[in-house]
């Protein structure tokens, strides 16, 4: 609610008060259509409510895919998908929130349609997967882990091998055709619009591999999986970490009990399939690392971990028996999952609180800076202004005390919204009603090695704002 009823932008949001969402050069060819229903203006309340609607539908489909029946775990799964910390970072990018959540919904729908849409469900699912990736490619991992779980369930069923292969083959075909369809549409639209893929996140190399080699890529997938699973996002505090660990242990116990009740513990194939599932899981979770060598694997691309925890809840739900031990272990799962969800709620609101403070500090800083610029002798409206983007830590105390909690949450950590000259220009324009002729990064870089710049103090020092050769120079951090 605090994110929906406020208008606290992050650094990217400053330039997205109106943004047509044409992100085809980043491979997101369907994002413009996904964001169109709520307009291309930054409207947190409308965009946020629509995004929550998509999340709600995705939660319903996830519960159906995982076949969760216990009302407690249905509520907890829905809550988990809504409050997982990576989603708080998404809300910091609220101007595109609805488009991303539509993409997530499509990727979940792709799995649901395979089983529920009849003979050609795999084909309908492929279309949904292509659309989902057209909004945000990393949500492919959500489809992959849901498919992986569903295929594991099929393998453990008491069915003929042929029926199992057909069932698994449908999910495989859905995934392969969906990815191919996504890429074909992308290439066609790039040709139509006369554009090429951007170098951002190495998206322009996604068809040629990441350059690490098979062993290097798989090794990175495993190490990253372990680090993130036990990192600050999934376990933002001791309570959350303990709750997540206990939830995993309870899920393991319930899985073993369920297998014992079905009489499969004595079958060698059970251990083969279990080992295969655990071996493939890190790769499915980190499939995005296959794209390129330049990908920065940030928290917006990590939403699949919420679905991994949802799978744990499903395993607990399916493995609880009606004996006393089963009741105890079932309630333990409910209690610790509840504690985990509540910990995530607290984490989210810490993030939103810091985003609010970032805005307030940026407002105060820019107001002081604007006054100094306008009071500089020789200033006139439209005079070129050259400044370094980052606010100097040597001049102002660090007041973001949420680092241990929000440090890994992109867009909500830190003290200020300012990282480059364009951030100043947009903040002055949209929030202070001031128009400065602020030079771009390339033009600003030219004076870094000038002697007069080295001798300047960083703001708010007396010599931090200087008129030189018809340009007002502002030194915001004490570097040469």
N, C-alpha and C positions, 0 to 999 in steps of 0.2 A: 504493500500500500504506500509506503514512504517513497518508493521509486515511481509509482504511478501518478501520485497527486502533486509531485514536485517537477521542476524543470531544471535539474542539475546536470549539465552536459559533461561528458569527458572530453579529452583533447580532440578526438575524431568528431564528436558531436558538434563542436564549434563550427565546423565547415559543412555541417549537414542539416542546417535549419530547413533547407529545401534541397533535396538530392534525388535525382530521378532513378537512382539505384541501378543504372545500366552498368553492371559489373561484368560484362561479358569478357573483358580482357583478363579478369581473374578467374574465368571459367564458370561464373555464376549466371548463366544465361537466362534462367527463369526468375531471378530475384526481382526484376522490374515488374513482372506480372504478379508475383506474390505480395509485393508491397503496395501495389496500385489501389486495392480496395480502401485503404485508410489514407490515401493521398501520399504525396512525397514530402509533405511537411513533417517536422518533428512535433508530434502530438502525443506526449507520454500517456495520457489517460486513455485515448482511443486505441493507440497502438498496443498498449499494455493489456487492455481488456481482450482485444482480439487475439493477442499472443496467448493469453491464459486460456481462451477458448480452444485454441489448437492444442495446447498442452493437456487440457482436460480430455479431449477426444483421444489423444495419443495415450493417455493413461488408461482409458477404457480399453483400447485395443491391446495394450501391453498386458493388462490383466487377463484378457481373453486368450492371447497368444500363450501366456505362461500358465493358463488354466488355474488361476488362483481363486479359491472358493471361500476361504475364511474371511468374514467381513473386516476383521482387524487388519489382515495383511492387504486387503483391497484398499483400505483407507491409507495404510502406511506406504504402499507402492505409489499411490496417487500423490501423496504428500512428498515422498522422496523425489519423484520426477519434477515436482514443482519447486522444491527448495534446495536441490543439490547446488553447492556453492558456485560451480561454473556458470550456473544460470544467473547468479547475481551479477556476474561480469556481462552477460548478455543484456541484462536490464540497464547496464551503464551505456550500452549502445542501443538505446530504446528506439532510435530513429529507424532501425532496421530489424527490430525485435520480431515483428509479426512475420516478416519474410523468412527469417531463420527458423522460427517455430513451425511455420508451414512446411518448410523443408524437412524438419525433424518428424512431423506428422506423416509426411509422404513416405519417409524411410521406414517408419513403423508400419504404416499401412501396407507397404510392399510385402512384408512377411505375413501379415494377417490375410491378405488376398490370396496367397498361394493355397491356403487350406479352405478358405471360405467362399471363393468366387468360382467354384466349379472346375470343369475340365481345363479351361484356359486361365485359371487363376494365376499361374506362373507368369503368363504374358501380361496380364493386367498389373501384376506386381512389378514386373520389369519396367513398365511405363512409369509407375509411381516412384520407383527407385531413381530413374533417370531425372524425373522432375525434382525429387528431393536433393539429388546431387547438384542439380542446376540452381538450387538455392544456396547450398553450402556443402562442399564435397566431403568434409570430414564426417558428416552424419552417415556416410556409408558404413562406418564402423558399428553404428547402432544396428543397422540391418544385419551385419555380419554376425554379431554376437547373439542376436535373437535367432538367426538361422542356425547357428552352431548349437544353441541349446535345443532348439526344436529337432534338429537332426539327431542329437544325442538321445533324446526321448524316443525317437523312432527306432534307433538301433537297439534300445533296451526293451522294446515291445516284443511280445511273443507272437511274431508274425513270420511268414515265409521270407527268405532272403530276397526274392524277386520283388515282393511288395515293399520291403524296406528300401531297396535300390530305387524303385519308382518314386517313393515318397521323398527320399533325399535328392534325387535327380531333379525334381520340380524346383526345389530351393536353389540348387546349383544353376539351373537354367535361368531362373529369375535373376540371379545375381550377375551372371555373365552377360546376358542380353541387356540388362539394365545399364551396366557400365558401358557396354558398346554403344547403346542407343544414346546415352548421355554424351559420349565423345563425338559421335557422328553429328548430332544436332549442334554441338558446340562448333565444330569445324564449318558446318554449313552457314551458321549465323555469323561467324567471323568473316567468311568470304563475302556474305551479303552486306555486312556493315563496313567491309574494307579495313578490318582491324587485325591485330596479332595479339597473342597472349602476352601478358605482362611478365616482367621478371620477378614480381612480388611473390615471395614464398616459393620461388622456383617453379611456379605453375607452368611456365613456358617449356619446361623439360619433363613434364609429367608422362609423356609418351615414350621417353627414352631411358627410363629408369633413374635411380638416384645416384649411381656411380660408386656406391660403397661395396658392391659385390654381395653375393648371397649370404656368405658367412657374416660379414660385417653388418648387414641389414638385420639379420635374424638376431644377432648378438645385441644390437641396439634395441630391438623390440623387447627382448626379455629384460634387459637391465632397466629400460625406461618403465616397463610395466611394474616392476618391483618398486622402483623409486616413487612413482606416482601413487601407486596403491597405498603405500604407507607414508605418503607425503602430507603436506600442510593443507591440501584441498580436501581430500577424502577424510583426513583425520586432523582437523584444525586445532584440536586441543587434546589433552589427556583423556577427558571423558569420552570424546568422540572416538579417539583411537581405541580405547578399551571396548567401547560399544561395538565398533566395527569388527574388532578381533573376535569378540564373543559371538557376534552374529555369524561370522564365518565358521567358527568352531561348531556352533549349533547346527548350521546348515550341513556341515560335514557329517555330524552325528546322525542327523535326520536322513541324509543320503544313504549312509551305511545301513541304517535300520530299514529303510524302504527297500533297499536291495536285498537285505536278508529276508524280509517278508515275502518278496517275490521269488526267492530261491535262486538268485543269480550269483551269489557270492562264490559258489563253488565252480562257476563256469569261467574258464580262462579268458574267453572273449570279453567278459565284463571288465577285467583289468586292462585288457588291450584297449578297449573303447574309452575307459576312464583316463588312461594315460594319454591316449590320442587327443581327447578333449582338452586336458590340461596343457598339452604341448602346443595345440593350435590356438588356444585362447589368447595368449599375449600377442600373437601375430594378428589375430582378428581385431583386437583392441587397438593395435597400433598400425593398422594397414596404411594410414596416411603417410607413414615414414617411407613407403615405397615410392612416393612421388618424386622427390628430388633431394639433392644434397643441401639445399638452401632453406628448407622448411623450418620455421620457428614454431615449435609444437607448443603453442600457448593454451591457456585454460579454456578458451572458447571452443577448442577442438577436442575437449575431453568429456563431453557430456555422456559418452557411452559408459563411463564408470557408474553413473546412476542406474543404468539398466543392468549392469553387473550385480549391483547390490539388490536390485529387484529380483534377479534370478536367484540370489541367495534366499530371499523371502519366499519365492515359489517353492524352492527345495524344502524349506522348513514346513511350509503349508502341506506339501504332498507327503512328507515323511513323518508327520505327527500321527501316532497311533492312539488308541483309546485307553491304554493302560496308564497307571499312575506316572511312570517315568515319561511316557509320551506327553502327558498333560504338563508335567513340570518343564520339559524341554520346550514344548510349544509356548508356554507362557514366558519362558526365558527369552525366546526369540521375539515375542511381541514386545516385551519390556525393553530389551536392549535396542531393538529397531526403533522404538519410540524415542528413546534417549538420543539415538543417533540423529533422527529427523529433527528433534528439538535443538540439538547442537548446531545443525546446519541452519536452522532458522535464526539462531543467535548470530552465527557467522555472517549471514546475509545482511542482517541489520547493522552489524558493525561496519560492513562494507558500504552500505548506503549512508551511514552516518559520516564516514570519512569522505565520501563523495560530496556530501553537503558541505563539509568543512573545506574541502578543496575549492569548491566554488566560492565560498565566502572569503577565503584567503586570497584567491585570485582576483576577486572583485576589489578588495581593499588595496592590493598591490598595484593593480592596473590604474586605479583611481589616483594613487600617489604618483605613479610614473607619468600619467597623462598631465598632471598639474606641472611636474617638473619640465616636461617637454614643451608645454605651451608657454611657460615662463622663461624659456631660454631666449636670450637676446638674439634677435634676427629671425625668430620663428614666424612663419606665416602659414596659412592654410594651404596644404598641398606640398609643403616642403618635404623632400625625401628624408625618411627616417630609417636608419640602419641599426638593428639591434640583434644581439645573440638571443636565442630562444630560451634557454634554460635559466631558471632563477638561481642565483649564486647561493650556495649553502654557507659560504663564509660570511655573508651579510645578514642572513636571517636564520633564526633558530629552527631546527627541524622539529615540527610539532605533530607529525603523523606518528602516533603511538600505537597504531594498529598493525605495524609491519609484520609481526609474527603471525597474525591472522590473515591479513589481506595481501601479504607480499607476493603471492602467486596468482592473485586475482587481477587479471588484466583490466585496466581502465578505472579501477576504484582505489588503487593504492597511491601513495605519494602525497605531496603537499600542495602542488599547483597543477593547473590544467595547461601550463605553458611549456612547450618543448621546442618550438620553432617559430620564426617570425610570423608565419601565417596564422598561428594560434592567437597572437596578440591582435592582428588585424581583425579577425573574426570576432574576438571577444569585445573589442572596442566597438565594433559595428553593431552587434546584436544585443549587447547587454549594457553598454554605456552610451550609445548613441553618438560616438565620436568617430570621425573618419580621418585616419592617418594614412599617409602615403608610405606605407612600410615596404621596404625593399625585400625581395625574395632571398632565399638561402644562398643561391649562387652569387648574387651581387654582394651580400653581406660578407661572404667568405674572402672577398678580395682584400679587406682591410685587416684581417687577423694578424698579419705580419708587419703592419705599419708601426713605426716607433711611437707615434702619438697615441695609438690604441693601447700599447703596452704600458704606457705611463698613466693611463686613466684608471681611476678607482672603479670598483663595481658598485652598482646602485645599492644604497642611496648615498654614496659618497659624493663630495662636492664636485669632483671632476668626472662623475659618471655619465653626465650628459654634456656633449660638446658639439658646437657648430664648427665644421671644418670643410672648407671648399664647397659650401652650399649644401652640405648634408649634415643633419643632426645625427650624431653617433651616440648610441646608448650601450654602455657596457653593463650587462646584467650579471655576469659571473667573472670572477677574477682569473681568467686564463688568457694566454696570448694566442 
